[in-house]
Amino acid sequence: MPWASRAGSVIAAIALLSGAAGWAQSVTTPLETKTLQQETLQQSVQRRQAFPFRPDCNGNTQEMAACLWQERDQADQRLSPLLGGSLTLERWRSTRHSVCERSAQRGQGGSILPILWLECENTLNATLLQQLTTPLGR
């Protein structure tokens, strides 16, 4: 991922996963940034549970992001057995992360970035879930 190391991409990852951009008071160090980009589903669930805003799809920006984050994690949990376990799921999460990071760049520097990013991830998850669960011939 040559573009993943660009400063803008790192800032986007920090804003989404660490609570920067006004979401929370936590600060992420450069070392933690690399870890966040490789975050597992379990780590994501734990971070979401510690997120200071409760999911509300009709709420403010932070609450909508929490809602989309929750939906993403729930879809990942449904995908895990369909993909044959956590190893394949984590590969999917990594690839999806890269694709959606690129897609969300248009929201760079704005509070809409996490929503664009998570919406992308949820759309890709929904498509994959449909492909894996729809019987042939339908």
Helices and strands as residue ranges (DSSP letters): G 2-5, H 7-18, H 30-37, H 41-50, H 61-82, H 86-104, G 105-107, H 113-133
